[in-house]
Each structure stands twice: as structure tokens, then as C-alpha cells.
Amino acid sequence: MKTQTTPFRISYLLSIFLLIFGSGVYAQSGPNPGKAADDNMESLKIAYFTKHIQLTPAEAKVFWPVYNKYQAELKKVRLERNKRRKAAKDVYYSMSEQELEAYVDGEIISQQKEVDIKRKYHAQFKEILPLLKVGLLYKTEYEFKKKLLEKMKEKRAQQQSKK
């Protein structure tokens, strides 16, 4: 008999994972502690997504390589946009009209690239997963990001209260 997963149980398990993740980040030492934190976050994401999308082992085997490519392409566009934003940050108000136009047009171009990537992979997701699970993927992405941001906000508030 299959046991039902309640929202409370899911939240509880996620909280435990995030607590482990949070303490693991500070415990990391060595040349690249950020890499360990990224790896840990990726493990949490995989577990969370697999559970909430209810991927079978066969689906997961096909889904994760495609999803990882999707994320890598989005990350590349976002890093380029962030680099452009950072470069413009201190000189934004002193830019010429031509420079401002190139900057704001670049923002729209970046957003369009993201939409193009999402459309491309949306079609692929529909080929490898049932439509219900594609919908659950988008829902799960949103929920995971929301929970992660909440945990980060809580952690920041706790750190501020200690000062």
C-alpha cells in the first residue's frame, strides 16, 4: 500500500534538507566552498523535483539530462545579462542616449532569449513527460524557488538579530 505524502510532511522534509544545506555551507572549507554549496543545492533540487513531479526512474533518466541542458542555457543568458547590468551599474546615469538604448535593448533581447529557450525545452519536456508532469515541473520550479527564498530570508533575519 502506498502512503500518502502530506504537505506537512513535504515541508518538514524540505526544512530538514535546507537545514542540512545551510549548516553544510558554513562547515565547508577548502579551496572552493561555493562549489560544495552548489552541489548540495543541486542534490536538494533533484530530490525535491523528483518527489513533487513524481518522476519514475525511467522518466528521471530521460528528464534530468534535458532539464540540466535547459538550466545551463538559461544560466548562460542570465549571467550575460547580470554582467551587463553590473557593468552599467556605476555609469548608468552618465550613459549617452546611444549607450542607454543599447543597454535597454539588451535587456529585451535577454528576455527574448529566455523565452526562446523556455519554448524550445517546453516542447522537449512534452515529448518526454506526460503533460500533467510538465505542468507539475513548472509548479515545482516556482514552489522550490519560493521556499528557498523564504529560507534565505529567515536565515538573513536570524543573522541580523545576532548582531
Sequence and secondary structure as in RCSB ss.txt:
>XXXX:A:sequence
MKTQTTPFRISYLLSIFLLIFGSGVYAQSGPNPGKAADDNMESLKIAYFTKHIQLTPAEAKVFWPVYNKYQAELK
KVRLERNKRRKAAKDVYYSMSEQELEAYVDGEIISQQKEVDIKRKYHAQFKEILPLLKVGLLYKTEYEFKKKLLE
KMKEKRAQQQSKK
>XXXX:A:secstr
      HHHHHHHHHHHHHHHHHHHHH  SS HHHHHHHHHHHHHHHHHHHHHT  HHHHHHHHHHHHHHHHHHH
HHHHHHHHHHHHHHTTGGG  HHHHHHHHHHHHHHHHHHHHHHHHHHHHHHHHS HHHHHHHHHHHHHHHHHHHH
HHHHHHHHHHHH 
